[in-house]
Amino acid sequence: EERAVVRKECAAIRAAISENDQDYRHRNLAKLMFIHMLGYPTHFGQMECLKLIASSGFPEKRIGYLGLMLLLDERQEVLMLYIIGLALCALGNICSAEMARDLAPEVERLLQFRDPNIRKKAALCSIRIIKKVPDLAENFINPAASLLREKHHGVLITAVQLCTDLCKVSSEALEYFREKCTEGLVKTLKDMANSPYAPEYDIAGITDPFLHIRLLKLLRILGQGDADASDCMNDILAQVATKIESNKNAGNAILYECVGTIMSIEDNGGLRVLAINILGRFLSNRDNNIRYVALNMLMKAITVDAQAVQRHRATILECVKGFSFGDIVIPSICLGLGSGVGWNRN
């Protein structure tokens, strides 16, 4: 009877692990520890220990460390992932310039490690290293480019951020990514924009808005000052701008970054009109934060396409009328915006 109950519980836990159930992960591991103490095999739960240790909550970490002590021993290869993960976390937080120079080759090697969690941590460490010692940036260009082909979203988002920081500190990296990676990044963004519902990445009906935003920021850097790269990304920017809905904050955040990218890359009149129209919709939003960022972006857009900004004059004036005494920030931006497009002559 006991064996039947244990088999049933183990089957349920295996199913939860395969479904990546995060809410009950610590409970399932606690059950596995009890099953282990009864003498039954629990090797399939070893990776769950590492996932709980890597989580941000104290109760989850506590169960993770307890599971680590019970379910693993010195012969388990999984234990090495835990040790490497701890080292990378420490390096990512306290790395000095001297440490960066000494350990950069090891971190570069771990960017190709078989476990995606280690690759993700290594990418974050690489960001810290190139910030401390920009001269080491060229060592990470090729490994970072290879990480952009990852399917694991955790690795991919850190890889995109690593490439973004490399572009900021190295003109060589910027040219390399612009030439070799622009098409791949556009394809990745297109796949995400057209992807079916994925519960593990879904926020407000959008697949991984954080990765959307990181990709748009990197494309913005690659498109600035380069007509070929800008042409390559025009279609996907138009698709994101028209497909993403603005009724949730996640959608607004993506649209804002998309507008910023459109306004920064090389000239495309139709796209810029579309971007300014999105900002016009933002001005009609009840949320003052959204109005504020829209007005700030319109201030930058004046130098690019003042005529398109002029079309939203009535909406901008409504922003001034809609604020009571004491609300001075948004009205002052509106007045500056009006002055910038020459409304004082009308």
Secondary structure as GFF3:
##gff-version 3
##sequence-region A 1 346
A	DSSP	alpha_helix	2	18	.	.	.	ID=ss1
A	DSSP	alpha_helix	25	37	.	.	.	ID=ss2
A	DSSP	three_ten_helix	43	45	.	.	.	ID=ss3
A	DSSP	alpha_helix	46	53	.	.	.	ID=ss4
A	DSSP	alpha_helix	58	71	.	.	.	ID=ss5
A	DSSP	alpha_helix	78	94	.	.	.	ID=ss6
A	DSSP	alpha_helix	97	110	.	.	.	ID=ss7
A	DSSP	alpha_helix	116	132	.	.	.	ID=ss8
A	DSSP	three_ten_helix	134	140	.	.	.	ID=ss9
A	DSSP	alpha_helix	141	147	.	.	.	ID=ss10
A	DSSP	alpha_helix	153	169	.	.	.	ID=ss11
A	DSSP	alpha_helix	171	180	.	.	.	ID=ss12
A	DSSP	alpha_helix	182	193	.	.	.	ID=ss13
A	DSSP	beta_strand	202	203	.	.	.	ID=ss14
A	DSSP	beta_strand	206	207	.	.	.	ID=ss15
A	DSSP	alpha_helix	209	223	.	.	.	ID=ss16
A	DSSP	alpha_helix	227	243	.	.	.	ID=ss17
A	DSSP	alpha_helix	249	264	.	.	.	ID=ss18
A	DSSP	alpha_helix	269	283	.	.	.	ID=ss19
A	DSSP	alpha_helix	288	310	.	.	.	ID=ss20
A	DSSP	alpha_helix	313	321	.	.	.	ID=ss21
A	DSSP	alpha_helix	329	340	.	.	.	ID=ss22
A	DSSP	three_ten_helix	343	345	.	.	.	ID=ss23
###
